[in-house]
Amino acid sequence: MDQGNREKMREEIYQRLKLVLTNMLKIMQEKKPENRPKLEWSTDLIKDLGVDSLESMDLMNAIEEEFQVSPNLNEANSRTTISQIVDYILELVDQKSMRS
């Protein structure tokens, strides 16, 4: 995959991941939009969004379903920023396409 396509894919994964997080996390359901945290590349799920272990497992399942990949629990838990998670999903998608 060339660099231009890789960046497009990375941006697409980022947008889809933000949608998953918005739909899944309680903090994103805050009635007043100004009280909802901003989801940016540097957003840390634990420090900025308060994701706990149960939500983390739910997120893993949602990622698996949304992106049709199988994250490794230990590897996934070591990535806490949205940027790290996007790159990890991209890595899993690459691995999956190599096996096909």
Phi and psi in radians as a Rosetta constraint file:
Dihedral C 1 N 2 CA 2 C 2 CIRCULARHARMONIC -1.322 0.35
Dihedral N 2 CA 2 C 2 N 3 CIRCULARHARMONIC 2.920 0.35
Dihedral C 2 N 3 CA 3 C 3 CIRCULARHARMONIC -1.043 0.35
Dihedral N 3 CA 3 C 3 N 4 CIRCULARHARMONIC -0.713 0.35
Dihedral C 3 N 4 CA 4 C 4 CIRCULARHARMONIC -1.091 0.35
Dihedral N 4 CA 4 C 4 N 5 CIRCULARHARMONIC -0.797 0.35
Dihedral C 4 N 5 CA 5 C 5 CIRCULARHARMONIC -1.155 0.35
Dihedral N 5 CA 5 C 5 N 6 CIRCULARHARMONIC -0.643 0.35
Dihedral C 5 N 6 CA 6 C 6 CIRCULARHARMONIC -1.109 0.35
Dihedral N 6 CA 6 C 6 N 7 CIRCULARHARMONIC -0.752 0.35
Dihedral C 6 N 7 CA 7 C 7 CIRCULARHARMONIC -1.139 0.35
Dihedral N 7 CA 7 C 7 N 8 CIRCULARHARMONIC -0.686 0.35
Dihedral C 7 N 8 CA 8 C 8 CIRCULARHARMONIC -1.097 0.35
Dihedral N 8 CA 8 C 8 N 9 CIRCULARHARMONIC -0.771 0.35
Dihedral C 8 N 9 CA 9 C 9 CIRCULARHARMONIC -1.108 0.35
Dihedral N 9 CA 9 C 9 N 10 CIRCULARHARMONIC -0.737 0.35
Dihedral C 9 N 10 CA 10 C 10 CIRCULARHARMONIC -1.070 0.35
Dihedral N 10 CA 10 C 10 N 11 CIRCULARHARMONIC -0.765 0.35
Dihedral C 10 N 11 CA 11 C 11 CIRCULARHARMONIC -1.142 0.35
Dihedral N 11 CA 11 C 11 N 12 CIRCULARHARMONIC -0.699 0.35
Dihedral C 11 N 12 CA 12 C 12 CIRCULARHARMONIC -1.107 0.35
Dihedral N 12 CA 12 C 12 N 13 CIRCULARHARMONIC -0.769 0.35
Dihedral C 12 N 13 CA 13 C 13 CIRCULARHARMONIC -1.087 0.35
Dihedral N 13 CA 13 C 13 N 14 CIRCULARHARMONIC -0.739 0.35
Dihedral C 13 N 14 CA 14 C 14 CIRCULARHARMONIC -1.001 0.35
Dihedral N 14 CA 14 C 14 N 15 CIRCULARHARMONIC -0.844 0.35
Dihedral C 14 N 15 CA 15 C 15 CIRCULARHARMONIC -1.123 0.35
Dihedral N 15 CA 15 C 15 N 16 CIRCULARHARMONIC -0.741 0.35
Dihedral C 15 N 16 CA 16 C 16 CIRCULARHARMONIC -1.163 0.35
Dihedral N 16 CA 16 C 16 N 17 CIRCULARHARMONIC -0.692 0.35
Dihedral C 16 N 17 CA 17 C 17 CIRCULARHARMONIC -1.132 0.35
Dihedral N 17 CA 17 C 17 N 18 CIRCULARHARMONIC -0.707 0.35
Dihedral C 17 N 18 CA 18 C 18 CIRCULARHARMONIC -1.071 0.35
Dihedral N 18 CA 18 C 18 N 19 CIRCULARHARMONIC -0.682 0.35
Dihedral C 18 N 19 CA 19 C 19 CIRCULARHARMONIC -1.133 0.35
Dihedral N 19 CA 19 C 19 N 20 CIRCULARHARMONIC -0.746 0.35
Dihedral C 19 N 20 CA 20 C 20 CIRCULARHARMONIC -1.033 0.35
Dihedral N 20 CA 20 C 20 N 21 CIRCULARHARMONIC -0.837 0.35
Dihedral C 20 N 21 CA 21 C 21 CIRCULARHARMONIC -1.104 0.35
Dihedral N 21 CA 21 C 21 N 22 CIRCULARHARMONIC -0.736 0.35
Dihedral C 21 N 22 CA 22 C 22 CIRCULARHARMONIC -1.067 0.35
Dihedral N 22 CA 22 C 22 N 23 CIRCULARHARMONIC -0.731 0.35
Dihedral C 22 N 23 CA 23 C 23 CIRCULARHARMONIC -1.324 0.35
Dihedral N 23 CA 23 C 23 N 24 CIRCULARHARMONIC -0.420 0.35
Dihedral C 23 N 24 CA 24 C 24 CIRCULARHARMONIC -1.727 0.35
Dihedral N 24 CA 24 C 24 N 25 CIRCULARHARMONIC -0.689 0.35
Dihedral C 24 N 25 CA 25 C 25 CIRCULARHARMONIC -1.469 0.35
Dihedral N 25 CA 25 C 25 N 26 CIRCULARHARMONIC 2.350 0.35
Dihedral C 25 N 26 CA 26 C 26 CIRCULARHARMONIC -1.012 0.35
Dihedral N 26 CA 26 C 26 N 27 CIRCULARHARMONIC -0.711 0.35
Dihedral C 26 N 27 CA 27 C 27 CIRCULARHARMONIC -1.076 0.35
Dihedral N 27 CA 27 C 27 N 28 CIRCULARHARMONIC -0.444 0.35
Dihedral C 27 N 28 CA 28 C 28 CIRCULARHARMONIC -1.445 0.35
Dihedral N 28 CA 28 C 28 N 29 CIRCULARHARMONIC -0.124 0.35
Dihedral C 28 N 29 CA 29 C 29 CIRCULARHARMONIC -1.614 0.35
Dihedral N 29 CA 29 C 29 N 30 CIRCULARHARMONIC 0.065 0.35
Dihedral C 29 N 30 CA 30 C 30 CIRCULARHARMONIC -0.870 0.35
Dihedral N 30 CA 30 C 30 N 31 CIRCULARHARMONIC 2.295 0.35
Dihedral C 30 N 31 CA 31 C 31 CIRCULARHARMONIC -1.052 0.35
Dihedral N 31 CA 31 C 31 N 32 CIRCULARHARMONIC -0.737 0.35
Dihedral C 31 N 32 CA 32 C 32 CIRCULARHARMONIC -1.567 0.35
Dihedral N 32 CA 32 C 32 N 33 CIRCULARHARMONIC 2.053 0.35
Dihedral C 32 N 33 CA 33 C 33 CIRCULARHARMONIC -0.951 0.35
Dihedral N 33 CA 33 C 33 N 34 CIRCULARHARMONIC -0.582 0.35
Dihedral C 33 N 34 CA 34 C 34 CIRCULARHARMONIC -1.195 0.35
Dihedral N 34 CA 34 C 34 N 35 CIRCULARHARMONIC -0.295 0.35
Dihedral C 34 N 35 CA 35 C 35 CIRCULARHARMONIC -1.553 0.35
Dihedral N 35 CA 35 C 35 N 36 CIRCULARHARMONIC -0.177 0.35
Dihedral C 35 N 36 CA 36 C 36 CIRCULARHARMONIC -1.402 0.35
Dihedral N 36 CA 36 C 36 N 37 CIRCULARHARMONIC 2.438 0.35
Dihedral C 36 N 37 CA 37 C 37 CIRCULARHARMONIC -1.212 0.35
Dihedral N 37 CA 37 C 37 N 38 CIRCULARHARMONIC 2.669 0.35
Dihedral C 37 N 38 CA 38 C 38 CIRCULARHARMONIC -1.424 0.35
Dihedral N 38 CA 38 C 38 N 39 CIRCULARHARMONIC 2.403 0.35
Dihedral C 38 N 39 CA 39 C 39 CIRCULARHARMONIC -1.732 0.35
Dihedral N 39 CA 39 C 39 N 40 CIRCULARHARMONIC 1.887 0.35
Dihedral C 39 N 40 CA 40 C 40 CIRCULARHARMONIC -2.194 0.35
Dihedral N 40 CA 40 C 40 N 41 CIRCULARHARMONIC 2.994 0.35
Dihedral C 40 N 41 CA 41 C 41 CIRCULARHARMONIC -0.955 0.35
Dihedral N 41 CA 41 C 41 N 42 CIRCULARHARMONIC -0.644 0.35
Dihedral C 41 N 42 CA 42 C 42 CIRCULARHARMONIC -1.571 0.35
Dihedral N 42 CA 42 C 42 N 43 CIRCULARHARMONIC -0.029 0.35
Dihedral C 42 N 43 CA 43 C 43 CIRCULARHARMONIC -1.046 0.35
Dihedral N 43 CA 43 C 43 N 44 CIRCULARHARMONIC 2.244 0.35
Dihedral C 43 N 44 CA 44 C 44 CIRCULARHARMONIC -1.701 0.35
Dihedral N 44 CA 44 C 44 N 45 CIRCULARHARMONIC 2.188 0.35
Dihedral C 44 N 45 CA 45 C 45 CIRCULARHARMONIC -1.078 0.35
Dihedral N 45 CA 45 C 45 N 46 CIRCULARHARMONIC -0.661 0.35
Dihedral C 45 N 46 CA 46 C 46 CIRCULARHARMONIC -1.438 0.35
Dihedral N 46 CA 46 C 46 N 47 CIRCULARHARMONIC -0.941 0.35
Dihedral C 46 N 47 CA 47 C 47 CIRCULARHARMONIC -1.231 0.35
Dihedral N 47 CA 47 C 47 N 48 CIRCULARHARMONIC -0.746 0.35
Dihedral C 47 N 48 CA 48 C 48 CIRCULARHARMONIC -1.589 0.35
Dihedral N 48 CA 48 C 48 N 49 CIRCULARHARMONIC -0.571 0.35
Dihedral C 48 N 49 CA 49 C 49 CIRCULARHARMONIC -1.921 0.35
Dihedral N 49 CA 49 C 49 N 50 CIRCULARHARMONIC -0.151 0.35
Dihedral C 49 N 50 CA 50 C 50 CIRCULARHARMONIC 1.182 0.35
Dihedral N 50 CA 50 C 50 N 51 CIRCULARHARMONIC 0.517 0.35
Dihedral C 50 N 51 CA 51 C 51 CIRCULARHARMONIC -1.137 0.35
Dihedral N 51 CA 51 C 51 N 52 CIRCULARHARMONIC 2.221 0.35
Dihedral C 51 N 52 CA 52 C 52 CIRCULARHARMONIC -1.715 0.35
Dihedral N 52 CA 52 C 52 N 53 CIRCULARHARMONIC -3.115 0.35
Dihedral C 52 N 53 CA 53 C 53 CIRCULARHARMONIC -1.126 0.35
Dihedral N 53 CA 53 C 53 N 54 CIRCULARHARMONIC -0.629 0.35
Dihedral C 53 N 54 CA 54 C 54 CIRCULARHARMONIC -1.169 0.35
Dihedral N 54 CA 54 C 54 N 55 CIRCULARHARMONIC -0.798 0.35
Dihedral C 54 N 55 CA 55 C 55 CIRCULARHARMONIC -1.121 0.35
Dihedral N 55 CA 55 C 55 N 56 CIRCULARHARMONIC -0.579 0.35
Dihedral C 55 N 56 CA 56 C 56 CIRCULARHARMONIC -1.097 0.35
Dihedral N 56 CA 56 C 56 N 57 CIRCULARHARMONIC -0.756 0.35
Dihedral C 56 N 57 CA 57 C 57 CIRCULARHARMONIC -1.132 0.35
Dihedral N 57 CA 57 C 57 N 58 CIRCULARHARMONIC -0.740 0.35
Dihedral C 57 N 58 CA 58 C 58 CIRCULARHARMONIC -1.066 0.35
Dihedral N 58 CA 58 C 58 N 59 CIRCULARHARMONIC -0.705 0.35
Dihedral C 58 N 59 CA 59 C 59 CIRCULARHARMONIC -1.123 0.35
Dihedral N 59 CA 59 C 59 N 60 CIRCULARHARMONIC -0.740 0.35
Dihedral C 59 N 60 CA 60 C 60 CIRCULARHARMONIC -1.008 0.35
Dihedral N 60 CA 60 C 60 N 61 CIRCULARHARMONIC -0.779 0.35
Dihedral C 60 N 61 CA 61 C 61 CIRCULARHARMONIC -1.123 0.35
Dihedral N 61 CA 61 C 61 N 62 CIRCULARHARMONIC -0.712 0.35
Dihedral C 61 N 62 CA 62 C 62 CIRCULARHARMONIC -1.148 0.35
Dihedral N 62 CA 62 C 62 N 63 CIRCULARHARMONIC -0.694 0.35
Dihedral C 62 N 63 CA 63 C 63 CIRCULARHARMONIC -1.122 0.35
Dihedral N 63 CA 63 C 63 N 64 CIRCULARHARMONIC -0.766 0.35
Dihedral C 63 N 64 CA 64 C 64 CIRCULARHARMONIC -1.017 0.35
Dihedral N 64 CA 64 C 64 N 65 CIRCULARHARMONIC -0.785 0.35
Dihedral C 64 N 65 CA 65 C 65 CIRCULARHARMONIC -1.226 0.35
Dihedral N 65 CA 65 C 65 N 66 CIRCULARHARMONIC -0.809 0.35
Dihedral C 65 N 66 CA 66 C 66 CIRCULARHARMONIC -1.151 0.35
Dihedral N 66 CA 66 C 66 N 67 CIRCULARHARMONIC -0.725 0.35
Dihedral C 66 N 67 CA 67 C 67 CIRCULARHARMONIC -1.867 0.35
Dihedral N 67 CA 67 C 67 N 68 CIRCULARHARMONIC -0.008 0.35
Dihedral C 67 N 68 CA 68 C 68 CIRCULARHARMONIC 0.950 0.35
Dihedral N 68 CA 68 C 68 N 69 CIRCULARHARMONIC 0.805 0.35
Dihedral C 68 N 69 CA 69 C 69 CIRCULARHARMONIC -2.241 0.35
Dihedral N 69 CA 69 C 69 N 70 CIRCULARHARMONIC 2.880 0.35
Dihedral C 69 N 70 CA 70 C 70 CIRCULARHARMONIC -2.077 0.35
Dihedral N 70 CA 70 C 70 N 71 CIRCULARHARMONIC 1.618 0.35
Dihedral C 70 N 71 CA 71 C 71 CIRCULARHARMONIC -1.174 0.35
Dihedral N 71 CA 71 C 71 N 72 CIRCULARHARMONIC 2.518 0.35
Dihedral C 71 N 72 CA 72 C 72 CIRCULARHARMONIC -1.455 0.35
Dihedral N 72 CA 72 C 72 N 73 CIRCULARHARMONIC 2.208 0.35
Dihedral C 72 N 73 CA 73 C 73 CIRCULARHARMONIC -0.952 0.35
Dihedral N 73 CA 73 C 73 N 74 CIRCULARHARMONIC -0.841 0.35
Dihedral C 73 N 74 CA 74 C 74 CIRCULARHARMONIC -1.137 0.35
Dihedral N 74 CA 74 C 74 N 75 CIRCULARHARMONIC -0.755 0.35
Dihedral C 74 N 75 CA 75 C 75 CIRCULARHARMONIC -1.156 0.35
Dihedral N 75 CA 75 C 75 N 76 CIRCULARHARMONIC -0.756 0.35
Dihedral C 75 N 76 CA 76 C 76 CIRCULARHARMONIC -1.118 0.35
Dihedral N 76 CA 76 C 76 N 77 CIRCULARHARMONIC -0.698 0.35
Dihedral C 76 N 77 CA 77 C 77 CIRCULARHARMONIC -1.193 0.35
Dihedral N 77 CA 77 C 77 N 78 CIRCULARHARMONIC -0.325 0.35
Dihedral C 77 N 78 CA 78 C 78 CIRCULARHARMONIC -1.452 0.35
Dihedral N 78 CA 78 C 78 N 79 CIRCULARHARMONIC -0.128 0.35
Dihedral C 78 N 79 CA 79 C 79 CIRCULARHARMONIC -1.872 0.35
Dihedral N 79 CA 79 C 79 N 80 CIRCULARHARMONIC 2.076 0.35
Dihedral C 79 N 80 CA 80 C 80 CIRCULARHARMONIC -2.053 0.35
Dihedral N 80 CA 80 C 80 N 81 CIRCULARHARMONIC -0.336 0.35
Dihedral C 80 N 81 CA 81 C 81 CIRCULARHARMONIC -1.621 0.35
Dihedral N 81 CA 81 C 81 N 82 CIRCULARHARMONIC 2.720 0.35
Dihedral C 81 N 82 CA 82 C 82 CIRCULARHARMONIC -1.007 0.35
Dihedral N 82 CA 82 C 82 N 83 CIRCULARHARMONIC -0.723 0.35
Dihedral C 82 N 83 CA 83 C 83 CIRCULARHARMONIC -1.022 0.35
Dihedral N 83 CA 83 C 83 N 84 CIRCULARHARMONIC -0.794 0.35
Dihedral C 83 N 84 CA 84 C 84 CIRCULARHARMONIC -1.119 0.35
Dihedral N 84 CA 84 C 84 N 85 CIRCULARHARMONIC -0.680 0.35
Dihedral C 84 N 85 CA 85 C 85 CIRCULARHARMONIC -1.207 0.35
Dihedral N 85 CA 85 C 85 N 86 CIRCULARHARMONIC -0.732 0.35
Dihedral C 85 N 86 CA 86 C 86 CIRCULARHARMONIC -1.035 0.35
Dihedral N 86 CA 86 C 86 N 87 CIRCULARHARMONIC -0.815 0.35
Dihedral C 86 N 87 CA 87 C 87 CIRCULARHARMONIC -1.105 0.35
Dihedral N 87 CA 87 C 87 N 88 CIRCULARHARMONIC -0.643 0.35
Dihedral C 87 N 88 CA 88 C 88 CIRCULARHARMONIC -1.161 0.35
Dihedral N 88 CA 88 C 88 N 89 CIRCULARHARMONIC -0.769 0.35
Dihedral C 88 N 89 CA 89 C 89 CIRCULARHARMONIC -1.068 0.35
Dihedral N 89 CA 89 C 89 N 90 CIRCULARHARMONIC -0.753 0.35
Dihedral C 89 N 90 CA 90 C 90 CIRCULARHARMONIC -1.050 0.35
Dihedral N 90 CA 90 C 90 N 91 CIRCULARHARMONIC -0.719 0.35
Dihedral C 90 N 91 CA 91 C 91 CIRCULARHARMONIC -1.067 0.35
Dihedral N 91 CA 91 C 91 N 92 CIRCULARHARMONIC -0.780 0.35
Dihedral C 91 N 92 CA 92 C 92 CIRCULARHARMONIC -1.139 0.35
Dihedral N 92 CA 92 C 92 N 93 CIRCULARHARMONIC -0.701 0.35
Dihedral C 92 N 93 CA 93 C 93 CIRCULARHARMONIC -1.108 0.35
Dihedral N 93 CA 93 C 93 N 94 CIRCULARHARMONIC -0.743 0.35
Dihedral C 93 N 94 CA 94 C 94 CIRCULARHARMONIC -1.050 0.35
Dihedral N 94 CA 94 C 94 N 95 CIRCULARHARMONIC -0.801 0.35
Dihedral C 94 N 95 CA 95 C 95 CIRCULARHARMONIC -1.079 0.35
Dihedral N 95 CA 95 C 95 N 96 CIRCULARHARMONIC -0.720 0.35
Dihedral C 95 N 96 CA 96 C 96 CIRCULARHARMONIC -1.133 0.35
Dihedral N 96 CA 96 C 96 N 97 CIRCULARHARMONIC -0.729 0.35
Dihedral C 96 N 97 CA 97 C 97 CIRCULARHARMONIC -1.230 0.35
Dihedral N 97 CA 97 C 97 N 98 CIRCULARHARMONIC -0.496 0.35
Dihedral C 97 N 98 CA 98 C 98 CIRCULARHARMONIC -1.218 0.35
Dihedral N 98 CA 98 C 98 N 99 CIRCULARHARMONIC -0.572 0.35
Dihedral C 98 N 99 CA 99 C 99 CIRCULARHARMONIC -1.349 0.35
Dihedral N 99 CA 99 C 99 N 100 CIRCULARHARMONIC -0.381 0.35
